Amino acid sequence: MRLTCMYLPRKKALRLIKKSYRFFTKRAELQQAGKSLITYSHFVSSLGNPNKALSYILQAEGLLINKQMGQHMFLVNKAVISMHMGIFDDSIWNFLDIAEMSARVSYDKLAIQICKLVWLIENDNCNNCEPILQKILEYTDLEPDKAIVSAAYYDVYYYYSLNGQKEIADKYKMQAQELEEWCPIVKAKFHNYIDKEYAFVLNKKWVLFYLEYWTYDLLY
């Protein structure tokens, strides 16, 4: 039921993911319940209710508290949810710094650097973006997931556009567009239409990515 998030419209998938969480909770399968709640939390957030999503991700973290690996996933998702709430204080950067120390795969590392870039932009701290941009481009070369790579290029394009570097911005805009079919948010942004599934996140000028429950499937 968790996999419905990959194949069904979000609102339909949301109901089944919640059913998955209840199924495992009733059977005291707390690790599985926690994994379902991870997916449920970021769906709730991306559909426009990050306040509830934050409580859900905290519950998921509690259910998986005894797992030593994968804790960076909660830090990243708490950072993403908070930024969707308009919070860009130092606590968010601290989440990402700690997450960076334990992230191992390129997808997770790329999600962290995307978050850092957005945090710096929102804090008018573009002077410190260059090292982050270098890491983003390093990880896009390593990461096979086209959706997050498209999002990464979009945010790099957004950064250079803000700084008036049109030629460089156009280069990354083209690279993001080449992969837009894999990333509905980026596609919607470039074609100026509101997808009801993504209306809330499309109101943001940038694109952020959550980490997924299968972090635990890979680690355990």
Secondary structure as UniProt FT lines:
FT   TURN            2..3
FT   HELIX           4..7
FT   HELIX           10..26
FT   TURN            27..28
FT   HELIX           30..46
FT   TURN            47..48
FT   HELIX           50..63
FT   TURN            64..66
FT   TURN            69..70
FT   HELIX           71..84
FT   TURN            85..86
FT   HELIX           90..102
FT   HELIX           106..122
FT   TURN            123..124
FT   HELIX           126..128
FT   HELIX           130..142
FT   HELIX           146..162
FT   TURN            163..164
FT   HELIX           166..178
FT   HELIX           180..182
FT   HELIX           184..190
FT   TURN            191..192
FT   HELIX           196..198
FT   HELIX           199..202
FT   HELIX           214..219
//
